[in-house]
């Protein structure tokens, strides 16, 4: 049974699950992290490949259900807890996350020592991650996604592939790491910068100087100061966040 409190919708379409595993490119020698064991269907497919799987489930009832279903495998560790607390290295992350965990996932994954992921997310959130500069959906998660990863939207999953069916379309996203954001202060700084959406870069810099979050003599690129925040390229916004004190 799914947990509506946790925003869970179980992926039950076996052809879709097989396609996710195929797209992940996992092999018998790979160590795989799964966050959100759910009813264990995706976990089961990963084990059939021969992967070594560590799977986290935060819901105690689902954790017990999955342990019962998958108890015969010696290549699996099912852990009761929050997978976003795991900082161990793995070869790949393969997961179908509750929609409510999307933001936490990105904030965790930009720092995680994992080179790639194939993950099911809400289509609307994937649009935010991949939003171009100047788009209404362009924001801090766009900057994190586009500066840290090469992202490719692989295919869509429609509501009838889940139980219970969600009201939204899902997307399977491939994320291959280009860089990491190791400083935990960067994420809240990016959110602060985008609180100036609709205002100019010059206004943001002047306000941060007065607050002492940028040095008083912080240089301004004259070609950028008249632009609005949402008109800056992701790498420029990340550089600005890194310069804040």
KOLZA-354643 format. One line per 2 residues: number of its first residue (from 1); their letters; for each residue x, y, z of C-alpha. Coordinates in Angstrom, 2 decimals. Layout:
BEGIN
NUM	a	X Y Z ~ ...
# end
This chain:
BEGIN
1	xx	0.00 0.00 0.00 ~ 1.35 3.42 -0.90
3	xx	1.83 6.13 1.69 ~ 0.01 9.30 0.66
5	xx	1.63 11.06 3.60 ~ 5.00 10.55 1.91
7	xx	3.67 11.30 -1.58 ~ 4.39 7.78 -2.81
9	xx	3.10 6.29 -6.05 ~ 4.42 2.81 -6.82
11	xx	5.70 2.16 -10.32 ~ 4.11 -1.16 -11.33
13	xx	4.62 -1.28 -15.11 ~ 7.30 -3.95 -15.50
15	xx	8.21 -2.85 -19.03 ~ 8.94 0.67 -17.73
17	xx	10.94 -0.70 -14.81 ~ 12.99 -2.85 -17.19
19	xx	13.60 0.18 -19.40 ~ 14.85 2.23 -16.43
21	xx	17.29 -0.52 -15.47 ~ 18.45 -0.82 -19.09
23	xx	19.00 2.95 -19.37 ~ 20.99 2.94 -16.14
25	xx	23.59 0.71 -17.79 ~ 24.25 -1.18 -14.56
27	xx	26.23 -4.40 -14.59 ~ 27.05 -7.20 -12.14
29	xx	30.11 -5.39 -10.76 ~ 28.29 -2.12 -10.02
31	xx	27.37 -0.78 -6.61 ~ 23.91 0.79 -6.81
33	xx	22.15 3.12 -4.41 ~ 18.36 3.23 -4.41
35	xx	16.50 5.79 -2.31 ~ 12.92 4.72 -1.75
37	xx	12.63 0.93 -1.84 ~ 8.85 1.16 -2.00
39	xx	7.35 -2.24 -2.74 ~ 10.70 -3.51 -4.07
41	xx	9.87 -3.95 -7.77 ~ 12.72 -1.78 -9.05
43	xx	15.06 -3.26 -6.44 ~ 14.17 -6.75 -7.63
45	xx	15.07 -5.90 -11.25 ~ 18.43 -4.44 -10.19
47	xx	19.22 -7.61 -8.27 ~ 18.46 -9.75 -11.33
49	xx	21.30 -7.95 -13.13 ~ 23.60 -9.03 -10.30
51	xx	24.29 -5.56 -8.86 ~ 25.21 -4.94 -5.26
53	xx	22.31 -2.79 -4.06 ~ 21.91 -0.59 -1.00
55	xx	18.29 0.51 -0.74 ~ 16.80 2.96 1.77
57	xx	13.17 3.08 2.81 ~ 11.91 5.68 5.28
59	xx	8.47 4.12 5.85 ~ 8.67 1.30 8.47
61	xx	5.75 -0.66 7.00 ~ 7.19 -0.59 3.48
63	xx	10.63 -1.45 4.84 ~ 9.27 -4.63 6.43
65	xx	7.29 -5.49 3.30 ~ 10.36 -5.10 1.09
67	xx	12.54 -7.15 3.45 ~ 10.01 -9.96 3.29
69	xx	9.81 -9.81 -0.51 ~ 13.58 -9.63 -1.11
71	xx	14.97 -11.51 1.88 ~ 16.67 -14.24 -0.19
73	xx	19.26 -11.95 -1.83 ~ 22.77 -11.69 -0.38
75	xx	23.59 -8.76 -2.70 ~ 21.09 -6.45 -1.05
77	xx	21.12 -4.26 2.04 ~ 17.74 -2.71 2.81
79	xx	18.07 0.03 5.40 ~ 15.33 1.79 7.33
81	xx	16.10 5.49 7.20 ~ 16.70 8.57 5.11
83	xx	18.98 7.82 2.16 ~ 19.87 11.50 1.84
85	xx	22.06 11.07 4.92 ~ 24.27 8.57 3.07
87	xx	27.59 10.08 1.92 ~ 29.17 6.82 0.73
89	xx	30.46 6.39 -2.83 ~ 28.45 4.29 -5.30
91	xx	28.74 3.67 -9.02 ~ 25.22 4.83 -9.80
93	xx	21.95 5.96 -8.24 ~ 18.76 4.38 -9.62
95	xx	15.53 5.48 -7.94 ~ 11.88 6.35 -8.30
97	xx	11.48 9.09 -5.70 ~ 8.35 10.47 -4.06
99	xx	7.64 13.77 -5.79 ~ 7.92 15.65 -2.50
101	xx	11.59 14.61 -2.22 ~ 12.72 16.17 -5.52
103	xx	14.29 19.32 -4.07 ~ 16.00 17.44 -1.25
105	xx	17.35 15.01 -3.82 ~ 19.03 17.71 -5.91
107	xx	20.48 19.48 -2.86 ~ 21.93 16.16 -1.71
109	xx	23.06 14.89 -5.11 ~ 25.15 17.95 -5.99
111	xx	27.43 16.90 -3.10 ~ 27.13 13.11 -3.26
113	xx	30.19 11.06 -4.39 ~ 28.17 9.32 -7.11
115	xx	29.06 9.93 -10.78 ~ 25.68 9.31 -12.38
117	xx	22.00 8.71 -11.79 ~ 18.89 7.52 -13.59
119	xx	15.92 8.76 -11.65 ~ 12.15 9.14 -11.91
121	xx	10.96 12.66 -11.12 ~ 7.86 14.71 -11.75
123	xx	7.93 16.07 -15.30 ~ 7.35 19.62 -14.09
125	xx	10.39 19.43 -11.81 ~ 12.56 18.10 -14.65
127	xx	11.42 21.12 -16.67 ~ 12.72 23.34 -13.85
129	xx	16.07 21.56 -13.77 ~ 16.50 21.97 -17.52
131	xx	14.89 25.41 -17.88 ~ 16.80 27.83 -20.14
133	xx	18.02 31.22 -18.96 ~ 15.21 33.76 -18.81
135	xx	12.46 31.14 -18.61 ~ 9.85 31.47 -15.86
137	xx	10.89 28.08 -14.46 ~ 14.60 29.02 -14.39
139	xx	15.77 29.15 -10.78 ~ 18.22 27.81 -8.19
141	xx	17.58 24.17 -9.09 ~ 18.22 24.96 -12.76
143	xx	21.60 26.39 -11.76 ~ 22.47 23.37 -9.62
145	xx	21.39 20.90 -12.27 ~ 22.99 22.60 -15.26
147	xx	26.33 23.44 -13.65 ~ 26.85 20.05 -12.00
149	xx	25.44 17.56 -14.52 ~ 24.96 16.64 -18.12
151	xx	21.24 15.92 -18.10 ~ 19.10 14.05 -20.60
153	xx	15.38 13.44 -20.37 ~ 15.08 9.81 -21.45
155	xx	11.33 9.17 -21.61 ~ 8.00 9.98 -19.98
157	xx	5.93 7.81 -17.66 ~ 2.17 8.33 -17.62
159	xx	-0.07 8.03 -14.55 ~ -1.52 4.60 -15.38
161	xx	1.93 3.07 -14.80 ~ 1.63 3.82 -11.07
163	xx	-0.54 2.75 -8.14 ~ -2.23 4.92 -7.11
165	xx	-2.10 6.93 -10.35 ~ -0.67 10.42 -9.76
167	xx	-2.31 13.47 -11.29 ~ 0.90 14.40 -13.11
169	xx	3.24 12.96 -15.73 ~ 6.65 11.67 -14.63
171	xx	9.97 11.76 -16.44 ~ 13.04 9.53 -16.35
173	xx	16.15 11.68 -16.16 ~ 19.79 10.75 -16.74
175	xx	22.30 12.84 -14.76 ~ 26.05 12.50 -15.37
177	xx	28.29 14.49 -13.07 ~ 30.50 17.29 -14.36
179	xx	31.27 18.94 -11.03 ~ 30.17 18.94 -7.39
181	xx	29.03 21.71 -5.06 ~ 30.82 20.74 -1.87
183	xx	30.21 23.94 0.11 ~ 26.84 23.49 1.89
185	xx	26.41 27.28 2.02 ~ 26.02 27.52 -1.76
187	xx	22.47 26.13 -1.92 ~ 20.88 28.72 0.42
189	xx	22.89 31.44 -1.33 ~ 21.45 30.41 -4.70
191	xx	17.95 30.59 -3.24 ~ 18.71 34.05 -1.86
193	xx	20.01 35.27 -5.23 ~ 16.81 34.15 -6.95
195	xx	14.73 36.01 -4.37 ~ 15.85 39.01 -6.48
197	xx	14.11 37.63 -9.57 ~ 12.89 40.54 -11.69
199	xx	15.51 42.91 -10.28 ~ 18.90 43.80 -11.70
201	xx	22.25 42.28 -10.85 ~ 23.42 45.75 -9.80
203	xx	20.60 45.97 -7.23 ~ 21.53 42.57 -5.80
205	xx	25.24 43.39 -5.56 ~ 24.61 46.77 -3.93
207	xx	22.26 45.24 -1.36 ~ 24.75 42.48 -0.56
209	xx	27.52 45.03 -0.13 ~ 25.41 46.94 2.40
211	xx	24.64 43.71 4.26 ~ 28.30 42.72 4.28
213	xx	27.72 39.52 2.29 ~ 29.94 40.83 -0.52
215	xx	33.14 42.84 -0.06 ~ 32.59 46.59 -0.42
217	xx	35.09 46.72 -3.28 ~ 33.52 43.72 -5.06
219	xx	33.95 44.29 -8.79 ~ 31.01 44.53 -11.13
221	xx	31.13 43.35 -14.72 ~ 29.50 46.31 -16.46
223	xx	28.15 44.04 -19.18 ~ 26.10 42.18 -16.56
225	xx	24.93 44.75 -14.03 ~ 21.93 45.89 -16.07
227	xx	20.72 42.34 -16.57 ~ 18.03 40.85 -14.39
229	xx	18.98 37.92 -12.16 ~ 17.07 35.41 -14.30
231	xx	19.03 36.58 -17.36 ~ 22.38 35.40 -15.96
233	xx	23.90 32.12 -17.16 ~ 24.05 29.33 -14.54
235	xx	27.83 29.48 -14.19 ~ 27.69 33.24 -13.52
237	xx	25.13 32.77 -10.77 ~ 27.16 29.97 -9.22
239	xx	30.27 32.19 -9.26 ~ 28.33 34.97 -7.53
241	xx	27.09 32.56 -4.85 ~ 30.65 31.32 -4.28
243	xx	31.90 34.90 -3.81 ~ 29.43 35.68 -1.01
245	x	30.84 35.72 2.52
# end
